C-alpha cells in the first residue's frame, strides 16, 4: 500500500500535465499572466482550505487560514503548515484537488509546494506558501455562475 501511494504522486502529476485546463487544476501557471489581469470586483468568491495526511506519514499538516475571499483576476497568498512529531526525518510530497470541478480550470497556482519533496527534520515545522489567482474568465462562464465557494484540498503523502 505504501508503494502504491508513493507511485500515485508521479501518476497524478502526469495526469494533470496531460489533462490540462478543463479536466483538472494545473500547477505552475505563468505568473506573467497576472500582470495584465483585470479584477472582477463584483464577483467575490470564498476559497476554503483543507489538509489531509496519508496514514503512513507521521506529520501534522494543516492550512493556516480557513478561508480567503478573492475576486477573479486578483492574486492571493495562503499558507499551509507541516510539522513532524517524529524523532527522525520525514519526507513527504503533496497533491491537491480543487472543487467544485467546474472551478478547477480557473484556479491557477503560480507558486506551490505540491509535487515537491518536503523534508522535515525531527520535530521541525515549516510554512508552505500557495500563491494563486482565479482566472477572470471564471466570472463569464455560465457553468460557474452559481459557484461562490471553491475548496483547495491538499493530501500530504
C-alpha positions in Angstrom: 0.0 0.0 0.0 2.9 2.4 0.8 4.4 1.6 -2.7 1.0 2.4 -4.3 0.7 5.7 -2.5 4.3 6.7 -3.5 3.6 5.8 -7.1 0.4 7.8 -7.1 2.2 11.1 -7.0 4.1 10.8 -10.4 1.0 9.3 -11.9 -1.2 12.2 -10.7 1.4 14.7 -11.9 1.4 13.0 -15.3 -2.4 13.1 -15.4 -2.5 16.8 -14.6 0.0 17.6 -17.2 -1.8 15.8 -19.9 -5.3 16.7 -18.9 -4.7 20.4 -18.7 -7.4 23.0 -18.3 -10.9 21.8 -18.3 -10.0 18.5 -16.7 -8.2 19.5 -13.6 -6.4 22.4 -11.9 -2.9 22.8 -13.2 0.0 23.9 -11.1 2.6 26.4 -12.1 0.7 28.7 -14.4 2.8 31.6 -15.8 2.9 34.4 -13.3 3.3 36.9 -16.1 -0.4 36.4 -16.8 -1.2 38.2 -13.6 0.3 41.5 -14.7 -2.4 42.1 -17.3 -5.5 40.7 -15.4 -8.4 43.0 -14.7 -10.0 42.0 -11.4 -13.8 41.4 -11.4 -14.7 43.3 -8.2 -18.4 42.3 -8.2 -17.8 38.6 -8.1 -16.1 37.8 -4.8 -15.5 34.1 -4.2 -14.8 32.3 -1.0 -11.8 30.0 -1.2 -11.6 27.5 1.7 -8.6 25.3 2.5 -8.4 21.6 3.5 -5.5 19.4 4.5 -5.2 15.6 4.9 -2.3 13.4 5.8 -1.8 9.8 4.5 -1.9 7.3 7.3 1.7 6.2 6.7 3.2 9.7 7.3 4.0 11.0 10.8 3.2 14.6 10.3 0.7 17.3 11.3 -0.4 19.2 8.3 -3.0 22.0 8.2 -3.9 25.2 6.5 -3.0 28.3 8.4 -6.3 30.1 7.4 -9.7 28.6 6.9 -10.8 30.9 4.1 -9.8 33.8 1.9 -12.2 36.0 -0.2 -10.9 36.8 -3.6 -12.3 38.1 -6.9 -11.5 36.7 -10.3 -8.3 38.4 -11.5 -7.0 39.0 -8.1 -4.0 37.2 -6.6 -4.0 35.7 -3.2 -1.5 34.1 -0.8 -2.3 31.3 1.6 -0.1 29.1 3.8 -0.1 25.5 5.0 2.0 24.3 7.9 3.6 20.9 8.3 5.2 19.7 11.5 6.6 16.3 12.4 6.4 15.0 15.9 8.8 12.2 14.9 12.3 11.7 16.2 13.6 11.0 12.7 13.4 13.0 9.4 10.2 12.7 7.4 9.9 13.1 3.7 6.6 13.9 2.1 5.0 15.0 -1.2 1.6 16.6 -1.5 -1.0 16.5 -4.2 -4.0 18.8 -4.5 -7.6 18.9 -5.7 -10.0 21.8 -6.4 -13.7 21.5 -6.0 -16.2 22.1 -7.5 -15.0 20.6 -10.7 -16.3 23.5 -12.8 -14.0 25.9 -11.0 -10.8 23.8 -11.3 -9.9 25.0 -14.7 -10.0 28.6 -13.5 -8.0 28.1 -10.3 -4.3 28.9 -11.1 -1.4 28.4 -8.7 1.7 30.4 -9.6 3.7 29.2 -6.6 3.0 26.0 -4.8 4.7 23.3 -2.7 2.7 20.5 -4.4 4.7 17.7 -6.1 7.9 18.9 -4.5 9.6 16.7 -1.9 9.4 18.2 1.5 12.0 17.1 4.1 11.2 17.8 7.7 13.9 17.2 10.3 12.9 15.7 13.7 10.4 18.0 15.5 10.6 20.5 12.6 7.8 22.7 11.4 7.7 24.5 8.1 5.3 27.1 6.5 4.5 26.3 2.8 3.0 29.1 0.6 0.5 28.9 -2.1 0.2 31.9 -4.4 -2.9 31.7 -6.6 -5.5 33.5 -8.6 -8.9 32.7 -10.1 -8.9 33.4 -13.9 -11.1 36.4 -14.8 -13.0 34.1 -17.3 -14.4 32.4 -14.3 -16.9 35.3 -14.0 -18.1 34.8 -17.6 -18.6 31.0 -17.6 -22.3 30.1 -17.3 -21.2 26.8 -15.6 -19.8 28.8 -12.7 -22.5 31.4 -12.3 -23.7 29.7 -9.0 -20.2 28.9 -7.7 -19.3 31.2 -4.8 -17.2 28.7 -2.8 -14.1 26.9 -4.0 -12.1 24.4 -1.9 -8.4 23.8 -2.3 -7.6 20.5 -0.7 -4.1 19.0 -0.2 -3.1 15.5 0.8 0.4 15.0 2.2 1.9 11.6 1.4 
